[in-house]
Amino acid sequence: MRYYLYLSGAKLDMLYGQIPAGLLRRLAVEAKLDLKVVSLAVQSPRAELSVYDRLGLVESYLERESEVSWITDPSSWFRGDLDLQIAGYGRAEGPVFMTGREGDTVVALIGSAHHLVGQRPVPESIPVSHSALPSLFRLLPDRHGEGPAYGGPGEAESLAQVVAFGRGLKEPPVYCEFLARRLLRSTVRGDDGRELEIVIGTPLYVAQGEDEDRGR
């Protein structure tokens, strides 16, 4: 069983709604779900599966139809398990930043704080999603009064700021497992001169991991 810390209902709804009905039924058979419930869910949005059943089907779909990889060699969707520092910023409609490191790979995840488990404001109070690069870079010190130029000379500095920003967090790390959509992958030079790989993504879910699962 997973102990979820973050679960993006918006991503889950979007992805679940795109699974073809025939494939959805096959995935449900493999997952040993009640086909009657699945058929009703396909025909009527009111007769939905539980959020966790839908998440399981979406994961199976991504594993089958997309290349889900590991954090050290991330494709469009990637998994990981490592110590994450999780920092929310103010109100539930703000962003949440999660970061951790495995060897020379730095992972930075950006999402919306209202998807943190236990934060469920009314949808009308959420003005914008924060599951995108601009929300991450807006958290960084703006030295020049302008946003970073993606792909331009300012990108390297902005990525270095992401690393420094994560290093400055005071929140205690939590060992987590996650599945995320990759937004950006690049390299940056660390303070010690070593080249670091930085992977920025937006999570579908983040769950607290078990210590005995470390490194799997």
MDTraj code that builds the backbone (N, CA, C; nanometers):
import mdtraj as md
import numpy as np

residues = "MET ARG TYR TYR LEU TYR LEU SER GLY ALA LYS LEU ASP MET LEU TYR GLY GLN ILE PRO ALA GLY LEU LEU ARG ARG LEU ALA VAL GLU ALA LYS LEU ASP LEU LYS VAL VAL SER LEU ALA VAL GLN SER PRO ARG ALA GLU LEU SER VAL TYR ASP ARG LEU GLY LEU VAL GLU SER TYR LEU GLU ARG GLU SER GLU VAL SER TRP ILE THR ASP PRO SER SER TRP PHE ARG GLY ASP LEU ASP LEU GLN ILE ALA GLY TYR GLY ARG ALA GLU GLY PRO VAL PHE MET THR GLY ARG GLU GLY ASP THR VAL VAL ALA LEU ILE GLY SER ALA HIS HIS LEU VAL GLY GLN ARG PRO VAL PRO GLU SER ILE PRO VAL SER HIS SER ALA LEU PRO SER LEU PHE ARG LEU LEU PRO ASP ARG HIS GLY GLU GLY PRO ALA TYR GLY GLY PRO GLY GLU ALA GLU SER LEU ALA GLN VAL VAL ALA PHE GLY ARG GLY LEU LYS GLU PRO PRO VAL TYR CYS GLU PHE LEU ALA ARG ARG LEU LEU ARG SER THR VAL ARG GLY ASP ASP GLY ARG GLU LEU GLU ILE VAL ILE GLY THR PRO LEU TYR VAL ALA GLN GLY GLU ASP GLU ASP ARG GLY ARG".split()
xyz = np.array([
    [0.0835, -0.1196, 0.0000],
    [0.0000, 0.0000, 0.0000],
    [0.0871, 0.1248, 0.0000],
    [0.0383, 0.2285, -0.0652],
    [0.1120, 0.3546, -0.0697],
    [0.0514, 0.4556, 0.0274],
    [0.1391, 0.5344, 0.0879],
    [0.0953, 0.6454, 0.1719],
    [0.1217, 0.7731, 0.0923],
    [0.0161, 0.8247, 0.0285],
    [0.0323, 0.9352, -0.0650],
    [0.0520, 1.0675, 0.0076],
    [0.1494, 1.1440, -0.0417],
    [0.1715, 1.2802, 0.0051],
    [0.1184, 1.3814, -0.0953],
    [0.1182, 1.3426, -0.2224],
    [0.0763, 1.4321, -0.3304],
    [0.0127, 1.3471, -0.4392],
    [-0.1020, 1.3908, -0.4869],
    [-0.1699, 1.3205, -0.5961],
    [-0.2432, 1.4236, -0.6804],
    [-0.2008, 1.4371, -0.8051],
    [-0.2593, 1.5376, -0.8938],
    [-0.3883, 1.4849, -0.9555],
    [-0.5004, 1.5297, -0.9017],
    [-0.6285, 1.4909, -0.9582],
    [-0.6477, 1.5428, -1.0989],
    [-0.5913, 1.6605, -1.1281],
    [-0.6053, 1.7185, -1.2622],
    [-0.5362, 1.6316, -1.3665],
    [-0.4132, 1.5891, -1.3386],
    [-0.3416, 1.5018, -1.4326],
    [-0.4122, 1.3669, -1.4446],
    [-0.4573, 1.3154, -1.3307],
    [-0.5230, 1.1852, -1.3313],
    [-0.6483, 1.1885, -1.4181],
    [-0.7307, 1.2907, -1.4015],
    [-0.8525, 1.3018, -1.4823],
    [-0.8196, 1.3152, -1.6307],
    [-0.7190, 1.3974, -1.6616],
    [-0.6814, 1.4201, -1.8008],
    [-0.6336, 1.2906, -1.8669],
    [-0.5467, 1.2169, -1.7984],
    [-0.4899, 1.0953, -1.8561],
    [-0.5923, 0.9826, -1.8623],
    [-0.6692, 0.9668, -1.7567],
    [-0.7706, 0.8608, -1.7533],
    [-0.8722, 0.8797, -1.8648],
    [-0.9093, 1.0046, -1.8898],
    [-1.0081, 1.0330, -1.9931],
    [-0.9605, 1.0035, -2.1338],
    [-0.8290, 0.9861, -2.1526],
    [-0.7740, 0.9605, -2.2857],
    [-0.7513, 0.8120, -2.3142],
    [-0.7722, 0.7259, -2.2155],
    [-0.7519, 0.5828, -2.2386],
    [-0.8688, 0.5285, -2.3203],
    [-0.8430, 0.4684, -2.4366],
    [-0.9520, 0.4114, -2.5170],
    [-1.0320, 0.3092, -2.4372],
    [-1.1634, 0.3059, -2.4615],
    [-1.2522, 0.2201, -2.3825],
    [-1.2110, 0.0732, -2.3875],
    [-1.1749, 0.0240, -2.5064],
    [-1.1358, -0.1161, -2.5188],
    [-1.0116, -0.1482, -2.4383],
    [-0.9126, -0.0601, -2.4463],
    [-0.7896, -0.0811, -2.3711],
    [-0.8152, -0.0674, -2.2217],
    [-0.9037, 0.0244, -2.1857],
    [-0.9378, 0.0423, -2.0445],
    [-0.9934, -0.0873, -1.9860],
    [-1.0783, -0.1542, -2.0619],
    [-1.1352, -0.2810, -2.0139],
    [-1.0273, -0.3886, -2.0007],
    [-0.9342, -0.3928, -2.0972],
    [-0.8261, -0.4926, -2.0885],
    [-0.7377, -0.4661, -1.9668],
    [-0.7070, -0.3397, -1.9434],
    [-0.6259, -0.3050, -1.8269],
    [-0.6986, -0.3403, -1.6979],
    [-0.8311, -0.3208, -1.6985],
    [-0.9102, -0.3538, -1.5799],
    [-0.9085, -0.5035, -1.5528],
    [-0.9142, -0.5843, -1.6595],
    [-0.9071, -0.7299, -1.6436],
    [-0.7734, -0.7681, -1.5814],
    [-0.6661, -0.7094, -1.6315],
    [-0.5330, -0.7392, -1.5786],
    [-0.5215, -0.6976, -1.4325],
    [-0.5895, -0.5872, -1.3975],
    [-0.5851, -0.5391, -1.2594],
    [-0.6886, -0.6070, -1.1708],
    [-0.7705, -0.6963, -1.2306],
    [-0.8736, -0.7703, -1.1583],
    [-0.9764, -0.6772, -1.0947],
    [-1.0129, -0.5727, -1.1692],
    [-1.1173, -0.4822, -1.1232],
    [-1.2531, -0.5325, -1.1701],
    [-1.3573, -0.4838, -1.1074],
    [-1.4942, -0.5217, -1.1427],
    [-1.5287, -0.4627, -1.2789],
    [-1.5470, -0.5496, -1.3789],
    [-1.5737, -0.5018, -1.5149],
    [-1.7058, -0.4271, -1.5244],
    [-1.8020, -0.4623, -1.4410],
    [-1.9289, -0.3900, -1.4439],
    [-1.9083, -0.2445, -1.4044],
    [-1.8270, -0.2243, -1.3025],
    [-1.7981, -0.0878, -1.2580],
    [-1.7204, -0.0131, -1.3649],
    [-1.6231, -0.0804, -1.4271],
    [-1.5446, -0.0171, -1.5323],
    [-1.6337, 0.0210, -1.6495],
    [-1.7241, -0.0688, -1.6898],
    [-1.8146, -0.0394, -1.8015],
    [-1.9022, 0.0806, -1.7703],
    [-1.9515, 0.0888, -1.6476],
    [-2.0318, 0.2041, -1.6083],
    [-1.9489, 0.3312, -1.6090],
    [-1.8238, 0.3206, -1.5656],
    [-1.7366, 0.4376, -1.5631],
    [-1.7078, 0.4876, -1.7038],
    [-1.6976, 0.3952, -1.7997],
    [-1.6751, 0.4338, -1.9389],
    [-1.7980, 0.5041, -1.9946],
    [-1.9163, 0.4544, -1.9587],
    [-2.0404, 0.5073, -2.0143],
    [-2.0881, 0.6335, -1.9439],
    [-2.0610, 0.6450, -1.8149],
    [-2.1144, 0.7573, -1.7383],
    [-2.0100, 0.8100, -1.6419],
    [-1.9767, 0.9395, -1.6497],
    [-1.8779, 0.9958, -1.5586],
    [-1.9220, 0.9922, -1.4131],
    [-2.0542, 0.9736, -1.3885],
    [-2.1027, 0.9693, -1.2511],
    [-2.0656, 0.8379, -1.1832],
    [-2.0540, 0.7321, -1.2625],
    [-2.0241, 0.5999, -1.2063],
    [-1.8743, 0.5756, -1.2140],
    [-1.7993, 0.6524, -1.1371],
    [-1.6545, 0.6477, -1.1484],
    [-1.5949, 0.5413, -1.0575],
    [-1.4805, 0.4911, -1.0977],
    [-1.3997, 0.4079, -1.0108],
    [-1.3410, 0.4960, -0.9018],
    [-1.2857, 0.4332, -0.7990],
    [-1.2178, 0.5116, -0.6963],
    [-1.0949, 0.5782, -0.7575],
    [-1.0494, 0.6844, -0.6940],
    [-0.9340, 0.7572, -0.7462],
    [-0.8119, 0.6658, -0.7545],
    [-0.8006, 0.5712, -0.6614],
    [-0.6833, 0.4840, -0.6601],
    [-0.6932, 0.3753, -0.7667],
    [-0.8142, 0.3295, -0.7956],
    [-0.8318, 0.2367, -0.9075],
    [-0.7961, 0.3054, -1.0388],
    [-0.8417, 0.4299, -1.0539],
    [-0.8106, 0.5037, -1.1768],
    [-0.6607, 0.5291, -1.1888],
    [-0.5966, 0.5597, -1.0768],
    [-0.4524, 0.5804, -1.0796],
    [-0.3809, 0.4531, -1.1231],
    [-0.4249, 0.3387, -1.0722],
    [-0.3640, 0.2124, -1.1128],
    [-0.3785, 0.1866, -1.2610],
    [-0.4950, 0.2179, -1.3173],
    [-0.5172, 0.1994, -1.4608],
    [-0.4317, 0.2955, -1.5420],
    [-0.4201, 0.4198, -1.4956],
    [-0.3368, 0.5174, -1.5665],
    [-0.1909, 0.4746, -1.5637],
    [-0.1435, 0.4265, -1.4495],
    [-0.0052, 0.3780, -1.4416],
    [0.0174, 0.2624, -1.5386],
    [-0.0754, 0.1690, -1.5409],
    [-0.0628, 0.0552, -1.6329],
    [-0.0626, 0.1023, -1.7774],
    [-0.1470, 0.2000, -1.8074],
    [-0.1539, 0.2544, -1.9433],
    [-0.0218, 0.3210, -1.9817],
    [0.0334, 0.4014, -1.8913],
    [0.1601, 0.4687, -1.9203],
    [0.2729, 0.3676, -1.9381],
    [0.2750, 0.2647, -1.8549],
    [0.3784, 0.1617, -1.8667],
    [0.3679, 0.0894, -2.0005],
    [0.2450, 0.0726, -2.0502],
    [0.2237, -0.0010, -2.1743],
    [0.2472, 0.0863, -2.2968],
    [0.1985, 0.2095, -2.2929],
    [0.1967, 0.2944, -2.4117],
    [0.3095, 0.3972, -2.4156],
    [0.3696, 0.4265, -2.3029],
    [0.4784, 0.5244, -2.2975],
    [0.6028, 0.4563, -2.2421],
    [0.7133, 0.5208, -2.2605],
    [0.8383, 0.4683, -2.2061],
    [0.8600, 0.5313, -2.0688],
    [0.8189, 0.4612, -1.9645],
    [0.8390, 0.5098, -1.8285],
    [0.9774, 0.4649, -1.7837],
    [1.0625, 0.5599, -1.7509],
    [1.2021, 0.5284, -1.7215],
    [1.2369, 0.5689, -1.5783],
    [1.3670, 0.5705, -1.5503],
    [1.4166, 0.6017, -1.4162],
    [1.4767, 0.7417, -1.4158],
    [1.4919, 0.7999, -1.2961],
    [1.5371, 0.9389, -1.2850],
    [1.6749, 0.9628, -1.3459],
    [1.7603, 0.8621, -1.3466],
    [1.8946, 0.8827, -1.3993],
    [1.8995, 0.8845, -1.5518],
    [1.7921, 0.8414, -1.6167],
    [1.7833, 0.8462, -1.7630],
    [1.6379, 0.8704, -1.8012],
    [1.5854, 0.9881, -1.7672],
    [1.4408, 1.0104, -1.7762],
    [1.3899, 1.0286, -1.9184],
    [1.2821, 0.9580, -1.9489],
    [1.2090, 0.9814, -2.0732],
    [1.0944, 1.0765, -2.0404],
    [0.9894, 1.0778, -2.1219],
    [0.8813, 1.1734, -2.0982],
    [0.8128, 1.1497, -1.9634],
    [0.8012, 1.0240, -1.9223],
    [0.7534, 0.9902, -1.7885],
    [0.8636, 0.9147, -1.7160],
    [0.8868, 0.9477, -1.5904],
    [0.9943, 0.8814, -1.5173],
    [0.9544, 0.8581, -1.3720],
    [1.0122, 0.7524, -1.3170],
    [0.9928, 0.7158, -1.1768],
    [1.1195, 0.7458, -1.0979],
    [1.1047, 0.7453, -0.9685],
    [1.2209, 0.7595, -0.8833],
    [1.1856, 0.7267, -0.7397],
    [1.2862, 0.6954, -0.6606],
    [1.2693, 0.6909, -0.5158],
    [1.3958, 0.7474, -0.4531],
    [1.3788, 0.8494, -0.3734],
    [1.4893, 0.9165, -0.3087],
    [1.4357, 1.0088, -0.2006],
    [1.5264, 1.0626, -0.1200],
    [1.4884, 1.1581, -0.0166],
    [1.4495, 1.2896, -0.0823],
    [1.3275, 1.3351, -0.0570],
    [1.2786, 1.4606, -0.1130],
    [1.2527, 1.5606, -0.0017],
    [1.2952, 1.6829, -0.0241],
    [1.2526, 1.7941, 0.0594],
    [1.1301, 1.8546, -0.0074],
    [1.0237, 1.8704, 0.0682],
    [0.8961, 1.9170, 0.0141],
    [0.8612, 2.0484, 0.0800],
    [0.8488, 2.1526, -0.0020],
    [0.8229, 2.2861, 0.0505],
    [0.7038, 2.3478, -0.0201],
    [0.6001, 2.3794, 0.0549],
    [0.4860, 2.4531, 0.0015],
    [0.5061, 2.6010, 0.0286],
    [0.4364, 2.6832, -0.0439],
    [0.4568, 2.8273, -0.0315],
    [0.3243, 2.8974, -0.0085],
    [0.2918, 2.9159, 0.1213],
    [0.1742, 2.9938, 0.1556],
    [0.0455, 2.9184, 0.1339],
    [-0.0421, 2.9779, 0.0580],
    [-0.1782, 2.9274, 0.0446],
    [-0.1857, 2.8007, -0.0412],
    [-0.3004, 2.7331, -0.0274],
    [-0.3192, 2.6064, -0.0987],
    [-0.3189, 2.6242, -0.2493],
    [-0.3513, 2.7453, -0.2972],
    [-0.3517, 2.7659, -0.4420],
    [-0.2138, 2.8020, -0.4959],
    [-0.1112, 2.7983, -0.4118],
    [0.0240, 2.8284, -0.4553],
    [0.0979, 2.7045, -0.5033],
    [0.2267, 2.7195, -0.5342],
    [0.3066, 2.6062, -0.5821],
    [0.3635, 2.5234, -0.4683],
    [0.4060, 2.4031, -0.5006],
    [0.4811, 2.3201, -0.4080],
    [0.6058, 2.2727, -0.4823],
    [0.7190, 2.2748, -0.4131],
    [0.8485, 2.2416, -0.4721],
    [0.9054, 2.1223, -0.3976],
    [0.9544, 2.0233, -0.4720],
    [1.0129, 1.9034, -0.4127],
    [1.1460, 1.8772, -0.4820],
    [1.2470, 1.8485, -0.4049],
    [1.3771, 1.8265, -0.4667],
    [1.4576, 1.7224, -0.3902],
    [1.5403, 1.6510, -0.4636],
    [1.6278, 1.5510, -0.4049],
    [1.7418, 1.5215, -0.5011],
    [1.8330, 1.4396, -0.4571],
    [1.9520, 1.4127, -0.5391],
    [1.9907, 1.2659, -0.5278],
    [2.0260, 1.2081, -0.6412],
    [2.0811, 1.0728, -0.6461],
    [2.2121, 1.0799, -0.7224],
    [2.3230, 1.0679, -0.6516],
    [2.4528, 1.0818, -0.7159],
    [2.4692, 1.2200, -0.7746],
    [2.4966, 1.2262, -0.9039],
    [2.5130, 1.3542, -0.9725],
    [2.3856, 1.3982, -1.0437],
    [2.2728, 1.3382, -1.0094],
    [2.1446, 1.3765, -1.0685],
    [2.0606, 1.4501, -0.9650],
    [2.0223, 1.5723, -0.9976],
    [1.9350, 1.6528, -0.9119],
    [1.7949, 1.6505, -0.9714],
    [1.6971, 1.6153, -0.8906],
    [1.5573, 1.6113, -0.9343],
    [1.4820, 1.7260, -0.8686],
    [1.4105, 1.8025, -0.9491],
    [1.3258, 1.9103, -0.8985],
    [1.1857, 1.8899, -0.9539],
    [1.0885, 1.8794, -0.8654],
    [0.9493, 1.8584, -0.9049],
    [0.8668, 1.9802, -0.8653],
    [0.7836, 2.0267, -0.9560],
    [0.6980, 2.1420, -0.9297],
    [0.5526, 2.1008, -0.9493],
    [0.4687, 2.1405, -0.8564],
    [0.3267, 2.1086, -0.8656],
    [0.2437, 2.2135, -0.7954],
    [0.1168, 2.1860, -0.7816],
    [0.0236, 2.2775, -0.7161],
    [-0.0048, 2.2276, -0.5749],
    [0.0044, 2.3177, -0.4781],
    [-0.0069, 2.2781, -0.3377],
    [-0.1420, 2.2169, -0.3043],
    [-0.2463, 2.2509, -0.3812],
    [-0.3772, 2.1941, -0.3475],
    [-0.3866, 2.0457, -0.3804],
    [-0.2831, 1.9907, -0.4477],
    [-0.2805, 1.8464, -0.4712],
    [-0.2081, 1.7716, -0.3591],
    [-0.1513, 1.8449, -0.2618],
    [-0.0974, 1.7782, -0.1442],
    [-0.2128, 1.7123, -0.0699],
    [-0.1941, 1.5880, -0.0295],
    [-0.3008, 1.5164, 0.0398],
    [-0.3324, 1.5900, 0.1699],
    [-0.4606, 1.6197, 0.1880],
    [-0.5025, 1.6983, 0.3038],
    [-0.5341, 1.8417, 0.2693],
    [-0.4920, 1.8867, 0.1487],
    [-0.5241, 2.0212, 0.1014],
    [-0.6270, 2.0064, -0.0088],
    [-0.7505, 2.0403, 0.0179],
    [-0.8559, 2.0257, -0.0816],
    [-0.9466, 2.1486, -0.0822],
    [-0.8969, 2.2648, -0.1297],
    [-0.9836, 2.3815, -0.1406],
    [-1.0852, 2.3633, -0.2524],
    [-1.1884, 2.4468, -0.2540],
    [-1.2879, 2.4371, -0.3607],
    [-1.2222, 2.4724, -0.4929],
    [-1.2574, 2.4027, -0.6024],
    [-1.1915, 2.4252, -0.7314],
    [-1.1957, 2.5705, -0.7766],
    [-1.3048, 2.6428, -0.7440],
    [-1.3176, 2.7803, -0.7907],
    [-1.2111, 2.8718, -0.7309],
    [-1.1485, 2.8276, -0.6208],
    [-1.0482, 2.9125, -0.5567],
    [-0.9099, 2.8922, -0.6150],
    [-0.8961, 2.8009, -0.7118],
    [-0.7658, 2.7717, -0.7710],
    [-0.7543, 2.8472, -0.9029],
    [-0.6787, 2.9582, -0.9070],
    [-0.6741, 3.0389, -1.0279],
    [-0.5873, 2.9821, -1.1381],
    [-0.4861, 2.9014, -1.1042],
    [-0.3908, 2.8576, -1.2054],
    [-0.3210, 2.7312, -1.1575],
    [-0.2815, 2.6477, -1.2535],
    [-0.2007, 2.5309, -1.2209],
    [-0.0542, 2.5720, -1.2139],
    [0.0191, 2.5082, -1.1230],
    [0.1617, 2.5394, -1.1097],
    [0.2499, 2.4258, -1.1598],
    [0.1943, 2.3343, -1.2383],
    [0.2704, 2.2194, -1.2868],
    [0.3416, 2.2518, -1.4172],
    [0.4209, 2.3572, -1.4161],
    [0.4914, 2.3990, -1.5372],
    [0.6168, 2.4756, -1.4977],
    [0.7089, 2.4884, -1.5923],
    [0.8361, 2.5540, -1.5640],
    [0.8232, 2.6974, -1.5141],
    [0.7367, 2.7816, -1.5709],
    [0.7307, 2.9201, -1.5223],
    [0.7066, 2.9305, -1.3726],
    [0.6237, 2.8433, -1.3161],
    [0.5977, 2.8489, -1.1725],
    [0.7231, 2.8174, -1.0926],
    [0.8044, 2.7247, -1.1414],
    [0.9289, 2.6933, -1.0725],
    [1.0236, 2.8113, -1.0776],
    [1.0427, 2.8684, -1.1949],
    [1.1388, 2.9767, -1.2074],
    [1.0933, 3.1033, -1.1357],
    [0.9618, 3.1200, -1.1155],
    [0.9149, 3.2364, -1.0408],
    [0.9524, 3.2282, -0.8939],
    [0.9850, 3.1090, -0.8450],
    [1.0284, 3.0943, -0.7069],
    [1.1727, 3.1391, -0.6873],
    [1.2476, 3.1514, -0.7952],
    [1.3901, 3.1788, -0.7859],
    [1.4168, 3.3276, -0.7745],
    [1.5315, 3.3662, -0.7174],
    [1.5684, 3.5076, -0.7127],
    [1.5770, 3.5647, -0.8534],
    [1.5116, 3.6777, -0.8759],
    [1.5095, 3.7402, -1.0084],
    [1.6129, 3.8520, -1.0089],
    [1.7313, 3.8204, -1.0558],
    [1.8422, 3.9153, -1.0453],
    [1.8370, 4.0264, -1.1482],
    [1.7698, 4.0028, -1.2582],
    [1.7748, 4.0997, -1.3668],
    [1.6391, 4.1608, -1.3970],
    [1.5380, 4.1283, -1.3161],
    [1.4063, 4.1842, -1.3412],
    [1.3355, 4.1196, -1.4574],
    [1.3888, 4.0074, -1.5074],
    [1.3280, 3.9371, -1.6197],
    [1.3243, 3.7882, -1.5890],
    [1.2355, 3.7185, -1.6548],
    [1.2309, 3.5738, -1.6403],
    [1.3459, 3.5102, -1.7158],
    [1.3732, 3.3828, -1.6894],
    [1.4816, 3.3140, -1.7586],
    [1.4506, 3.2946, -1.9056],
    [1.5524, 3.2984, -1.9855],
    [1.5361, 3.2743, -2.1299],
    [1.5588, 3.1265, -2.1555],
    [1.4512, 3.0493, -2.1698],
    [1.4646, 2.9058, -2.1901],
    [1.5429, 2.8794, -2.3179],
    [1.6475, 2.7998, -2.3055],
    [1.7285, 2.7670, -2.4207],
    [1.8303, 2.8742, -2.4542],
    [1.8272, 2.9858, -2.3838],
    [1.9196, 3.0948, -2.4104],
    [2.0255, 3.1031, -2.3028],
    [2.1042, 3.2128, -2.3029],
    [2.2126, 3.2266, -2.2060],
    [2.1649, 3.2259, -2.0619],
    [2.0400, 3.2707, -2.0368],
    [1.9907, 3.2759, -1.9002],
    [1.9501, 3.1422, -1.8431],
    [1.9398, 3.0391, -1.9280],
    [1.8915, 2.9099, -1.8788],
    [1.9896, 2.8465, -1.7824],
    [2.1186, 2.8511, -1.8124],
    [2.2184, 2.7885, -1.7262],
    [2.2160, 2.8509, -1.5874],
    [2.2047, 2.9835, -1.5821],
    [2.1995, 3.0505, -1.4525],
    [2.0736, 3.0108, -1.3760],
    [1.9618, 3.0026, -1.4476],
    [1.8361, 2.9660, -1.3823],
    [1.8423, 2.8238, -1.3269],
    [1.9032, 2.7318, -1.4026],
    [1.9153, 2.5945, -1.3546],
    [2.0085, 2.5870, -1.2342],
    [2.1149, 2.6665, -1.2362],
    [2.2038, 2.6721, -1.1203],
    [2.1287, 2.7243, -0.9982],
    [2.0365, 2.8180, -1.0207],
    [1.9559, 2.8704, -0.9110],
    [1.8615, 2.7639, -0.8560],
    [1.8107, 2.6773, -0.9442],
    [1.7254, 2.5678, -0.8977],
    [1.8030, 2.4801, -0.7997],
    [1.9275, 2.4471, -0.8352],
    [2.0113, 2.3648, -0.7482],
    [2.0378, 2.4368, -0.6165],
    [2.0746, 2.5653, -0.6250],
    [2.1040, 2.6425, -0.5045],
    [1.9794, 2.6601, -0.4183],
    [1.8662, 2.6809, -0.4838],
    [1.7395, 2.6979, -0.4135],
    [1.7070, 2.5731, -0.3323],
    [1.7246, 2.4569, -0.3940],
    [1.6998, 2.3318, -0.3232],
    [1.7968, 2.3107, -0.2087],
    [1.9220, 2.3508, -0.2295],
    [2.0225, 2.3350, -0.1247],
    [1.9892, 2.4196, -0.0025],
    [1.9202, 2.5300, -0.0245],
    [1.8887, 2.6206, 0.0852],
    [1.7629, 2.5855, 0.1625],
    [1.6908, 2.4823, 0.1208],
    [1.5684, 2.4447, 0.1915],
    [1.6009, 2.3887, 0.3298],
    [1.5162, 2.4204, 0.4253],
    [1.5365, 2.3746, 0.5633],
    [1.4478, 2.2559, 0.5992],
    [1.3521, 2.2244, 0.5112],
    [1.2607, 2.1146, 0.5414],
    [1.3362, 1.9817, 0.5486],
    [1.3038, 1.8968, 0.6463],
    [1.3704, 1.7662, 0.6546],
    [1.3304, 1.6782, 0.5367],
    [1.4231, 1.6011, 0.4828],
    [1.3903, 1.5145, 0.3689],
    [1.3020, 1.3976, 0.4103],
    [1.2184, 1.3554, 0.3172],
    [1.1300, 1.2405, 0.3365],
    [1.1580, 1.1419, 0.2238],
    [1.1813, 1.0167, 0.2592],
    [1.2064, 0.9165, 0.1559],
    [1.0772, 0.8895, 0.0803],
    [1.0791, 0.9113, -0.0513],
    [0.9575, 0.9059, -0.1325],
    [0.9788, 0.8256, -0.2599],
    [0.8675, 0.7792, -0.3151],
    [0.8643, 0.7261, -0.4511],
    [0.7668, 0.8120, -0.5298],
    [0.7925, 0.8273, -0.6594],
    [0.7071, 0.9159, -0.7374],
    [0.7058, 0.8753, -0.8840],
    [0.6055, 0.9273, -0.9538],
    [0.5934, 0.9151, -1.0989],
    [0.5665, 1.0554, -1.1504],
    [0.6467, 1.1010, -1.2461],
    [0.6381, 1.2403, -1.2898],
    [0.6536, 1.2527, -1.4403],
    [0.6021, 1.3611, -1.4921],
    [0.6182, 1.3987, -1.6327],
    [0.7393, 1.4901, -1.6433],
    [0.8306, 1.4573, -1.7320],
    [0.9504, 1.5396, -1.7486],
    [0.9164, 1.6712, -1.8172],
    [0.9678, 1.7812, -1.7620],
    [0.9540, 1.9127, -1.8234],
    [1.0841, 1.9580, -1.8884],
    [1.1953, 1.9241, -1.8243],
    [1.3251, 1.9714, -1.8729],
    [1.4352, 1.8808, -1.8203],
    [1.5338, 1.8577, -1.9043],
    [1.6528, 1.7835, -1.8637],
    [1.7730, 1.8569, -1.9187],
    [1.8697, 1.8851, -1.8318],
    [1.9867, 1.9595, -1.8766],
    [2.1021, 1.9313, -1.7806],
    [2.2125, 1.9996, -1.7998],
    [2.3274, 1.9872, -1.7110],
    [2.3653, 2.1243, -1.6581],
    [2.4258, 2.1231, -1.5414],
    [2.4679, 2.2476, -1.4781],
    [2.5954, 2.2183, -1.4000],
    [2.6791, 2.3184, -1.3858],
    [2.8044, 2.3021, -1.3132],
    [2.7813, 2.3333, -1.1657],
    [2.8166, 2.2398, -1.0775],
    [2.7997, 2.2610, -0.9348],
    [2.9065, 2.3515, -0.8781],
    [2.8901, 2.3886, -0.7506],
    [2.9867, 2.4774, -0.6858],
    [3.1258, 2.4159, -0.6799],
    [3.1314, 2.2826, -0.6762],
    [3.2608, 2.2149, -0.6694],
    [3.3203, 2.1888, -0.8072],
    [3.2534, 2.2398, -0.9116],
    [3.3033, 2.2223, -1.0471],
    [3.2549, 2.0970, -1.1161],
    [3.1880, 2.0081, -1.0426],
    [3.1379, 1.8849, -1.1037],
    [3.0143, 1.9153, -1.1866],
    [2.9995, 1.8407, -1.2957],
    [2.8812, 1.8564, -1.3795],
    [2.7664, 1.7759, -1.3191],
    [2.6544, 1.8434, -1.2993],
    [2.5351, 1.7797, -1.2453],
    [2.4295, 1.7697, -1.3534],
    [2.3581, 1.6597, -1.3541],
    [2.2414, 1.6468, -1.4410],
    [2.1212, 1.6940, -1.3613],
    [2.0419, 1.7827, -1.4192],
    [1.9226, 1.8312, -1.3514],
    [1.7999, 1.7891, -1.4305],
    [1.7060, 1.7295, -1.3604],
    [1.5806, 1.6824, -1.4198],
    [1.4667, 1.7556, -1.3503],
    [1.3891, 1.8287, -1.4271],
    [1.2743, 1.9009, -1.3735],
    [1.1477, 1.8343, -1.4256],
    [1.0560, 1.8066, -1.3361],
    [0.9324, 1.7403, -1.3759],
    [0.8152, 1.7871, -1.2930],
    [0.6987, 1.7387, -1.3284],
    [0.5777, 1.7661, -1.2512],
    [0.5135, 1.6322, -1.2162],
    [0.4875, 1.6065, -1.0886],
    [0.4490, 1.4711, -1.0466],
    [0.3017, 1.4386, -1.0671],
    [0.2776, 1.3131, -1.1046],
    [0.1420, 1.2592, -1.0989],
    [0.1110, 1.2224, -0.9543],
    [0.2078, 1.1575, -0.8892],
    [0.1924, 1.1305, -0.7464],
    [0.3287, 1.1266, -0.6800],
    [0.3276, 1.1514, -0.5507],
    [0.4440, 1.1327, -0.4640],
    [0.3928, 1.0597, -0.3409],
    [0.4574, 0.9499, -0.3063],
    [0.4150, 0.8708, -0.1905],
    [0.5347, 0.8458, -0.1001],
    [0.5081, 0.8393, 0.0285],
    [0.6147, 0.8102, 0.1227],
    [0.6596, 0.6667, 0.1034],
    [0.7900, 0.6480, 0.0879],
    [0.8437, 0.5155, 0.0642],
    [0.8784, 0.4432, 0.1926],
    [0.9051, 0.3151, 0.1797],
    [0.9492, 0.2336, 0.2923],
    [1.1004, 0.2231, 0.2875],
    [1.1647, 0.2325, 0.4034],
    [1.3108, 0.2295, 0.4077],
    [1.3677, 0.1036, 0.3443],
    [1.2962, -0.0090, 0.3598],
    [1.3495, -0.1342, 0.3045],
    [1.3436, -0.1370, 0.1526],
    [1.2697, -0.0393, 0.0923],
    [1.2600, -0.0343, -0.0534],
    [1.3683, 0.0523, -0.1159],
    [1.4544, 0.1119, -0.0361],
    [1.5554, 0.2028, -0.0895],
    [1.6411, 0.1336, -0.1936],
    [1.6594, 0.2059, -0.3077],
    [1.7483, 0.1571, -0.4116],
    [1.6859, 0.0617, -0.5084],
    [1.5597, 0.0257, -0.4893],
    [1.4945, -0.0677, -0.5822],
    [1.4550, 0.0044, -0.7096],
])
top = md.Topology()
chain = top.add_chain()
for i, resn in enumerate(residues, 1):
    res = top.add_residue(resn, chain, resSeq=i)
    for name in ("N", "CA", "C"):
        top.add_atom(name, md.element.get_by_symbol(name[0]), res)
traj = md.Trajectory(xyz[None], top)
